[in-house]
Amino acid sequence: MHITTIALVISIVGLASSFVLVGIIPSIISLTLGLRLLIEERTIEVVRIVAISFVGVILPIIMYLNTYGISFPKNNENSENAFVYIITENYERLGLYKRQEKEETMVAQSQPELLEAEPIEAEAMDAEPLGVVESDMNQIENGITVQDSLGDGAESAEDTALPEIFESLDSIKAEDKNKGGVVSVAASDDDMPSYGGLPVGTMLVAQYFREDDHNCNPVLVLRNVTGDVCRYECTFTARDADGNALATSEKTVEVVRDKGVFVFEGRFDKRELGNNIPDSYEFLVSKRKPYEKDMSSEVSVYTETRQASSVLTAQNKSDVTVKVNAYVLYFDGNELVDCMWMIPQNMGEVLIGPGSTATIQGDAYYRFDRVETYYTAYETSG
């Protein structure tokens, strides 16, 4: 095969693979061959090789500069390595890729013996599992009912509201940053104007609004007091000062038992909001008869904090396959700094097999001193 043809093939391969960075190496090789051929023969075929090779070399460089500028690679909020982060960051900006709502790391598969190694009192959860567990940095308290952790059930979020809040990321003092993580304090604005509607028999336990560099999140903690098992759906709408809709976020909780506590987390991409937070947001919650069978009474969930991470363990005590949806709320004092959706699994992609245990780890991006865990569970055929 003629060297011109070889150089052309290498240049095309290099350009195609440059979209995932690795093409810079074959592109450099083909560019070198093209320049050598250009000295010997100035033909359109050789010029084409040089042009293709040049693009294959410059594209990964542009992607790097678009991500890190002229600085060296540094840690990012999703704990991705520099190679993956450069690719996902560029394609996300182009609208060709969207990161998952939360980056979570699966740390264990089926471990029936795990509970024997951990000093956890599973019996406490058997009495009346309402779907809430509370934990802090020094101890794990399992089997706490909603009344234990939040009062008599009639109290609202106003009883625990902070007198001081962070209005935006820019309001955080420099000395308060980088004390316990990549960024130690997450901006929160629990006084964000909001309005909405709840169906009859649904109680608002707590309400939060937080933001980070990429998203802003309204968070509702609700309790089902209808006397029945329900399926809940919620639509969040971000609005500007004139009341115009800027973005929407829809969420579903498949099944909640009576007296169960659950979480809705909205997610607004800041790029849709002009890289700012909305002037207000609206939430509309509806309920209906569930399609799935509630299994929360057959599942025990425990949360442990380990340095900058939380480890959630779910034990399926039934003889059927279940899916567990858990929300872990991270607090620094009474300030909500993060909210992470976790799905422990040891079967398929999202399921827990009969009579087994699954564990999932969430790595917090912000400093926290305690977590609250809310979960639901239902039977599934897999």
C-alpha positions in Angstrom: 0.0 0.0 0.0 1.3 3.4 -0.9 2.5 5.6 1.9 0.0 8.3 0.9 -2.9 6.0 1.3 -1.5 4.8 4.7 -1.2 8.4 5.9 -4.8 9.2 4.7 -6.2 6.2 6.5 -4.4 7.1 9.7 -5.5 10.7 9.5 -9.2 9.7 9.1 -9.0 7.2 12.1 -7.2 9.9 14.1 -9.8 12.5 13.4 -12.7 10.2 14.2 -11.1 9.1 17.5 -10.2 12.7 18.4 -13.8 13.2 19.5 -12.9 11.0 22.5 -9.4 12.6 22.9 -7.3 9.4 22.0 -7.2 10.4 18.4 -4.5 13.0 19.0 -1.8 10.2 18.8 -2.6 8.8 15.4 -3.3 12.4 14.2 0.2 13.4 15.2 1.6 10.4 13.3 -0.4 11.2 10.2 0.5 14.9 10.4 4.1 14.0 10.5 3.8 11.8 7.5 1.7 14.4 5.7 4.3 17.1 6.2 7.1 14.8 5.0 5.1 14.0 1.9 4.2 17.7 1.4 7.9 18.5 1.1 8.4 15.8 -1.6 5.1 16.3 -3.6 2.7 19.1 -3.3 -0.6 17.4 -4.4 -4.2 17.9 -3.3 -4.1 14.4 -1.7 -1.2 15.3 0.6 -2.8 18.6 1.5 -6.0 16.8 2.4 -4.0 14.5 4.7 -2.3 17.5 6.5 -5.6 19.3 6.9 -7.4 16.2 8.4 -4.5 15.5 10.7 -4.3 19.1 11.9 -7.9 19.0 12.9 -7.4 15.7 14.6 -4.6 17.2 16.7 -6.2 20.5 17.5 -9.6 19.1 18.5 -8.5 17.4 21.7 -6.5 20.5 22.6 -9.6 22.7 22.2 -11.6 20.2 24.4 -8.9 20.4 27.1 -8.8 24.2 27.0 -12.6 24.4 27.0 -12.6 22.4 30.3 -9.5 23.4 32.3 -8.2 26.5 30.4 -4.4 26.8 30.6 -4.3 25.2 34.0 -3.5 21.6 35.0 -6.4 19.1 35.5 -8.0 19.4 39.0 -10.7 17.6 41.0 -14.2 18.0 39.9 -17.6 17.7 41.7 -18.4 14.2 40.2 -15.0 12.7 41.1 -14.4 11.7 37.5 -10.9 11.3 36.1 -9.7 14.1 33.9 -10.1 12.0 30.7 -13.8 11.3 31.3 -14.5 14.7 32.7 -13.1 16.5 29.6 -15.3 14.4 27.3 -18.5 14.7 29.4 -18.1 18.4 30.0 -17.7 19.2 26.3 -20.6 17.1 25.1 -22.8 18.4 27.9 -22.1 21.9 26.8 -23.1 20.9 23.3 -26.3 19.4 24.6 -25.3 15.9 23.3 -24.9 14.4 26.8 -26.6 14.9 30.2 -25.0 13.7 33.4 -27.1 11.5 35.8 -28.9 13.3 38.5 -26.5 12.1 41.1 -23.2 10.2 40.7 -23.2 7.3 43.0 -20.7 4.4 43.4 -21.9 0.9 44.0 -19.7 -0.6 46.7 -21.1 -4.0 47.4 -23.3 -6.7 46.0 -25.4 -9.3 47.9 -24.0 -9.5 51.5 -26.4 -11.4 53.8 -23.6 -11.6 56.4 -23.1 -7.8 56.5 -25.7 -7.2 59.2 -24.0 -9.7 61.5 -20.7 -7.7 61.2 -22.4 -4.3 61.8 -23.8 -3.6 65.3 -27.2 -2.5 64.0 -30.5 -3.1 65.7 -32.8 -4.3 62.9 -35.6 -5.2 65.3 -36.2 -1.5 65.8 -37.3 -1.2 62.2 -39.8 -4.0 62.5 -42.3 -2.2 64.6 -43.5 0.5 62.2 -41.0 1.3 59.3 -42.2 4.7 58.1 -39.4 5.2 55.6 -37.1 7.5 57.5 -33.7 6.9 59.1 -31.6 9.6 60.7 -27.8 9.5 61.2 -24.9 11.8 62.1 -21.1 11.7 61.8 -20.6 10.0 65.2 -23.4 7.5 65.5 -26.2 5.7 63.6 -29.7 5.8 65.0 -31.9 3.2 63.2 -35.6 2.6 63.5 -36.4 6.2 64.4 -39.9 7.1 63.7 -40.9 10.4 62.1 -42.2 11.6 65.5 -38.8 10.9 67.1 -36.8 12.8 64.5 -39.2 15.6 63.5 -41.5 16.2 66.4 -45.2 15.3 66.8 -45.9 15.3 63.0 -47.8 18.6 63.1 -44.7 20.8 63.2 -43.7 22.4 59.9 -40.2 23.3 58.5 -40.5 26.7 60.2 -39.6 25.1 63.5 -36.1 24.2 62.3 -35.4 27.0 59.9 -32.0 28.7 60.2 -31.9 32.4 61.0 -29.1 32.8 58.5 -28.9 31.4 55.0 -26.6 31.5 52.0 -28.3 33.5 49.2 -25.9 32.4 46.5 -22.5 30.8 45.9 -20.9 34.2 45.7 -22.0 35.0 49.3 -19.8 32.3 50.8 -16.7 33.8 52.5 -13.4 32.6 51.2 -12.3 31.4 54.7 -15.4 29.1 54.8 -14.4 27.2 51.7 -12.2 24.1 51.3 -12.5 23.0 55.0 -13.8 19.5 54.4 -14.0 18.8 50.7 -13.6 20.2 47.3 -16.1 22.9 48.3 -17.2 22.8 51.9 -20.4 24.9 51.9 -23.3 24.5 49.6 -25.4 27.6 48.9 -29.0 27.2 50.1 -32.0 29.5 50.2 -34.8 28.0 52.2 -36.7 31.3 51.9 -37.0 31.0 48.2 -40.6 32.2 47.3 -42.7 29.2 46.4 -46.3 28.2 46.0 -48.1 25.0 45.1 -50.7 22.5 46.0 -50.9 19.2 47.9 -53.6 16.6 47.6 -55.9 15.9 50.6 -54.2 13.8 53.2 -50.7 14.8 52.4 -48.6 16.8 54.9 -45.6 19.0 54.2 -43.0 18.0 56.8 -40.1 20.2 55.5 -39.2 22.3 52.5 -35.7 23.3 51.2 -34.1 25.0 48.2 -30.4 24.5 47.3 -28.0 25.2 44.5 -24.6 24.2 43.2 -22.5 25.2 40.2 -24.8 23.4 37.6 -28.2 22.9 39.2 -30.7 24.3 41.7 -33.0 22.0 43.6 -36.3 22.5 45.4 -36.7 19.7 47.9 -40.0 18.6 49.6 -40.3 16.2 52.5 -43.9 14.9 52.6 -46.0 12.5 54.7 -48.9 10.3 53.5 -51.7 10.6 56.1 -54.5 9.5 53.8 -55.0 6.2 55.5 -54.2 4.4 52.2 -51.2 3.3 50.1 -50.7 6.0 47.4 -48.6 6.7 44.3 -47.4 10.4 44.2 -46.4 12.6 41.2 -45.0 16.1 41.4 -44.2 18.8 38.8 -41.9 21.6 39.8 -41.9 24.8 37.7 -39.2 27.5 37.9 -40.5 31.0 37.3 -39.1 34.5 36.7 -40.1 37.7 38.3 -43.0 38.1 35.9 -44.3 34.6 36.6 -43.2 33.1 33.3 -42.2 29.5 33.3 -38.4 29.0 32.8 -38.0 25.2 33.3 -39.9 22.2 34.7 -39.0 19.1 36.5 -41.2 16.0 37.0 -40.8 13.3 39.6 -42.7 10.2 40.7 -42.7 8.2 43.9 -44.3 4.8 42.9 -45.7 3.7 46.2 -45.9 5.2 49.7 -47.6 3.4 52.6 -49.9 5.2 55.1 -47.9 7.3 57.5 -44.9 6.9 55.2 -42.5 9.9 54.7 -41.0 10.5 51.3 -39.0 13.1 49.3 -39.5 15.0 46.0 -36.4 16.6 44.6 -36.8 18.9 41.6 -33.8 19.7 39.4 -33.4 22.8 37.3 -30.4 23.1 35.0 -28.9 26.6 35.6 -28.2 27.0 31.9 -32.0 27.1 31.3 -32.2 29.8 34.0 -29.4 32.1 32.6 -26.9 30.6 35.1 -28.9 32.0 37.9 -31.6 30.8 40.3 -35.4 31.4 39.7 -37.3 34.2 41.3 -39.8 31.6 42.6 -40.9 28.1 42.0 -44.2 26.2 41.9 -44.9 22.7 42.9 -48.0 20.6 42.1 -48.4 17.3 43.8 -51.0 14.7 42.9 -51.8 11.2 44.1 -53.5 8.1 42.8 -53.8 4.4 43.4 -50.4 2.7 43.0 -49.6 0.1 40.4 -47.0 -1.6 42.6 -47.2 -3.5 45.9 -45.7 -1.7 48.8 -42.9 -3.7 50.5 -41.5 -1.1 52.9 -42.5 -3.2 55.9 -40.3 -6.0 54.6 -37.2 -3.8 54.0 -34.8 -2.3 56.6 -32.5 0.6 55.6 -29.5 1.9 57.5 -27.2 4.8 56.7 -23.7 5.2 58.0 -21.4 8.2 57.4 -17.7 7.6 56.7 -15.7 10.8 56.4 -17.0 12.6 53.3 -19.3 9.7 52.2 -22.5 8.0 53.3 -23.0 4.3 53.0 -26.6 3.1 52.7 -27.5 -0.5 53.4 -30.9 -2.1 52.5 -31.9 -5.5 53.7 -34.7 -7.3 51.8 -36.3 -9.6 54.4 -39.0 -10.9 52.0 -39.0 -13.8 49.6 -39.6 -11.6 46.5 -37.5 -9.2 44.5 -37.9 -5.5 45.5 -36.7 -2.1 44.4 -35.7 0.4 47.0 -35.6 4.2 46.3 -33.8 6.2 48.9 -33.0 9.9 49.3 -30.2 10.9 51.6 -30.3 14.5 52.7 -27.0 16.0 53.9 -27.0 18.7 56.5 -24.4 21.1 57.9 -26.1 22.0 61.2 -29.7 22.7 60.0 -28.6 23.8 56.5 -29.3 21.4 53.7 -26.2 21.1 51.6 -26.9 18.2 49.3 -29.6 15.7 48.4 -28.7 12.4 46.8 -30.9 9.7 45.2 -29.7 6.2 45.9 -30.9 2.8 44.5 -29.1 -0.1 46.3 -28.9 -3.2 44.1 -27.5 -6.7 43.9 -29.6 -8.0 41.0 -30.0 -6.6 37.6 -29.5 -2.8 37.5 -31.8 -1.6 40.3 -33.1 -4.6 42.2 -32.5 -6.4 45.5 -33.0 -10.2 45.5 -35.1 -12.1 48.1 -33.5 -12.4 51.5 -30.4 -10.4 50.6 -28.6 -7.2 51.4 -27.2 -4.5 49.1 -25.1 -1.5 49.8 -24.5 1.8 47.9 -22.0 4.6 48.7 -22.6 8.3 48.0 -19.7 10.7 48.0 -20.7 14.1 49.2 -19.3 17.2 47.5 -19.9 19.5 50.4 -19.1 19.5 54.1 -21.8 17.9 56.3 -22.2 16.7 59.9 -25.4 14.5 59.6 -27.7 12.9 57.1 -31.4 12.0 57.0 -32.6 9.1 54.9 -36.0 8.6 53.4 -37.0 5.5 51.4 -39.8 3.6 49.7 -39.8 0.0 48.5 -42.1 -2.1 46.2 -42.2 -5.5 44.7 -41.0 -6.0 41.2 -40.7 -9.0 38.9 -37.3 -7.8 37.6 
